[in-house]
Amino acid sequence: MVNQKYLDKAEVLIEALPYIQRFNRKIVVIKYGGSAMLDETLKANVIKDAVLLKLVGFKPVIVHGGGKEISRWVAKVGMVPRFVGGLRVTDAETMEIAEMVLARVNKELVTHVESLGVKAAGVCGKDGGLLKCRRKLGSGGEDIGFVGEVVKVDPKILQDLLEKDFLPIVYPVGIDESFASFNINADDAACAIAQALHAEKLAFLSDIEGVYRDKDDPSSLISELPVSTARSLIGEGYVGGGMIPKLQNCIDAIENGVDRVHILDGRIPHSLLLEIFTNKGIGTAIVR
């Protein structure tokens, strides 16, 4: 008799088959951030997930942040990280640190992917004019320094890399019309890039399980959320804090051509694969 665990493995592969067929050669943008960037085991799992997607025929693009690592290095040089409305106040010195840290994180991720036998290319938002931006003001209209808001995406460099069978890994530093460097929120950058690439999927890996109907009730996790309901949740005050801009990004992406957006808990091993390749999924999928 065949061992049941082997039969279970076969069932998992069969369950994944229609998703592999549906998304073959389709672009999937993965926004990678939060605790999964700091834990080496979780980091390895995320990279394995992205590589697997690539090897079964998807076209993944990773967009990553590095906020906690930037804060660590800002503190190392004796500065105090400051935030206004969740946005980092970024003076010239902080911008210099942010760009160095993000470039270092980027090349670590490239090395991880390459070690698994897939060609990867690290890309800055300045490369090929990928991310053009303007100065973003704080919620009260205050100047918060070199924080950028994306105004234009030229995806050609990513399209060329995908065409040549590379896995692009992007860090969100862009330039304005005067060619000054700006730090861009990674969620915003991933959303803008997914729209410009007409991605089939956009997945946010973060430190939350998904969207809750009641933020104080863990059992109220919503598996599938139409855009109209997402708007209602924001308008009626069911979601708050950092979830509002994340959910607004999801709505914007859907309204601008992205087919599905997923909010996933990156602290769960292989959450990306579980959401994409299983019937039930584990996070929240925002749909038209």
Secondary structure as GFF3:
##gff-version 3
##sequence-region A 1 288
A	DSSP	alpha_helix	4	22	.	.	.	ID=ss1
A	DSSP	beta_strand	27	32	.	.	.	ID=ss2
A	DSSP	three_ten_helix	34	37	.	.	.	ID=ss3
A	DSSP	alpha_helix	40	55	.	.	.	ID=ss4
A	DSSP	beta_strand	59	64	.	.	.	ID=ss5
A	DSSP	alpha_helix	67	76	.	.	.	ID=ss6
A	DSSP	beta_strand	83	84	.	.	.	ID=ss7
A	DSSP	beta_strand	87	88	.	.	.	ID=ss8
A	DSSP	alpha_helix	92	115	.	.	.	ID=ss9
A	DSSP	beta_strand	120	124	.	.	.	ID=ss10
A	DSSP	three_ten_helix	127	129	.	.	.	ID=ss11
A	DSSP	beta_strand	131	137	.	.	.	ID=ss12
A	DSSP	beta_strand	143	153	.	.	.	ID=ss13
A	DSSP	alpha_helix	156	163	.	.	.	ID=ss14
A	DSSP	beta_strand	167	171	.	.	.	ID=ss15
A	DSSP	beta_strand	173	175	.	.	.	ID=ss16
A	DSSP	beta_strand	181	184	.	.	.	ID=ss17
A	DSSP	alpha_helix	186	196	.	.	.	ID=ss18
A	DSSP	beta_strand	201	206	.	.	.	ID=ss19
A	DSSP	three_ten_helix	218	220	.	.	.	ID=ss20
A	DSSP	beta_strand	224	226	.	.	.	ID=ss21
A	DSSP	alpha_helix	227	235	.	.	.	ID=ss22
A	DSSP	alpha_helix	243	255	.	.	.	ID=ss23
A	DSSP	beta_strand	260	265	.	.	.	ID=ss24
A	DSSP	alpha_helix	271	277	.	.	.	ID=ss25
A	DSSP	beta_strand	284	287	.	.	.	ID=ss26
###
